[in-house]
Structure formats: C-alpha cells, structure tokens
Amino acid sequence: MPKKNKEPQNSKKDEETETKPSESEKSEEKDKEEEPKTKFTFKCTRCDKCCLERGPIPITFWDLELWARNGVIANFMPYLDIYQKPDGVMDLILKPLPPPPEEGDDPSKKEPFSITPIEDLLEVKCPLYNQNEKNCLVYDNRPLSCRVYPLEFDGKNFSIVDVDCPGVGEEGMTKDELKEMRDSAKTMYYELTRIRISLPVLNQIVSQKVMMDLMRQNLEAMSKMSDEDRAKLDEIFKKTGENTPEVGEPPE
C-alpha cells in the first residue's frame, strides 16, 4: 500500500499564525465595541421655529380619519390643497397663507383669481399657528407630521430632518416617549406612502367626474333654451370666432 504523505507540522502553525489577530487588531476591535452609540433625545422647547418656517405640512389619511372622528374636518378644509412637487410626487398639504402685501403694494393691481405659488410659501408659518400667543390652534388634532418632527423614517433608517432644532439633544426623554416617537415616525412613512399612491388616482377620477358633470349641465341648459336665446348664443360664438386671430397672425 502506498504510504500517506504526512502533513508538515509547520504548515499548521503557519495557518494559526495567519488567522490569529494581532494585539493591535484586538485593541482596535475592543475600542469599537466600547464606543457608545449616539442616542437620540428630544424635548420640544416651544421655540416656534417649526411652526413659523416649515411651509406646507403633509397630510395623510391618518390625519383625515382623526379629524373625522373628532368632528373637526370642516375646520381644516379652507387650508387643504394638493401640491405636485418638482419630482412629480403629489402631496395633500396644509397650505400656508400668503403673507400680507408689503407697504407700497397696490392691492387693486393684483389679479382677482391669482394664486400664490406654493414654492413661494416654503418658509411661511403654518396657517393654524397663532404667532402672537405662541399657540397651536389645533394642538390636540395636529397632523401626524407635526407629532414626529424632527424625526423621520425612510423605510429603513431614522434620521433628523432638522439638526438645528433646539429640542434635539435635550435630556428628559423617557424610553416610552422615544418608542412612541419612533413608532409614529414609522406610521408617518407608511401613511405618506399610502396617500401618495392614492392621490394621483383619486385626482384623475374626480377631475373626470367634474368635467363630465359640467358638460352634462351645459347640455341640459342648452336643451332648455328657447330658439331665440340659442340664436343669440350662436351669434356671440360667431363674433368671438371672427375676432380670434389665426395662429401666427398678430392681434389687431
């Protein structure tokens, strides 16, 4: 029988030498283990910054359901708007009120149906915050976004959206309060995703419904018109068409 080749003894020692960490590596690993993790703590200092400069506040189904249960949804209706962001995402928001006209501005020169672009209101106070009394007018029914500010969850990690917020780092936050805020941030992420999926679909359906209703109302109104009124309307349309310049033709 052929003799088995014996494994050299020094080979085993070499492997042990290669895999065995050095003392310096051990020390570095120990330092990493002992290095404390950054702990998030927060206590609102009532500095008003988030209420005065946040701009549009995203609203979710969570908020709408809360307001409906508490019978206050009508109070929010004048401030709700839909904002299509530059990246195409559609949000339901609490729209800030435009600032009052500056001294010297002539209000009469402003177009009656002009709307202040939301992009011009990104650093304007919340419409439901009383700056003089430093008081939120809807605190018990405040949006979920306000409850979790400045903490945010992106589906994987938590982050602080406003590191300059004076409340960040303030001591006194209990474990239960931290857990509640983290859970609320996760809920905000889920609810924001849910309404962003729903809004474009609902917006298209409602727009189509409104257009169809308008067309139906116009047809019904036309059918009830007398021959004389219909002739007058045709004459108006005819004159309007005659006065409309052709494409590329300068108006008179």
C-alpha angles and dihedrals in degrees: 000000000000115000118248114243109244116229111244112254094223090059091067092048091051091054091050090049092051097048097040109095118232123246091254091053090050090052093050092050091049091051090052092051092049093046106110119237117239108259119212113227127170139177121172109241094192090239090150092223096123091045094048103041110024097095118197113019116212115237125206138192086261089065095044091050091049092050092046092051091049094044095237103109092108089061090062099043097089090058101044119105140156117246122194106203123216090259090058096254113139119218134185105224147179097243117216117235114252113256117259117269115277121249110280095026115128109225091197090066092058115100110251095231099035115132125207108239113245088232087069091055100054092112100035125115125264110270090229097055120097104215096188094055094031090230136135107230093207102033096142089049098036116145121268089245089063092048094057099037125157093017119084135183121204098190094274111032141027120236139175111243094194113036090175092062106123091222094063109101094016111142125232102069111137125217090250092052091049092049091048092050093048091048090049091050089053090048089050091054092049094045094046090051091048096052093043089057092046102043100069091048094047092043092055094046093048092046091052091047092051092049092049091048091051092049091048092050091049092050091048091049091049092050091054094050120107120242089252094053091045091053090051091050091049089052091052092050090048093053091046090053092049093052094048110098120231119254108282092014114117115236117252 
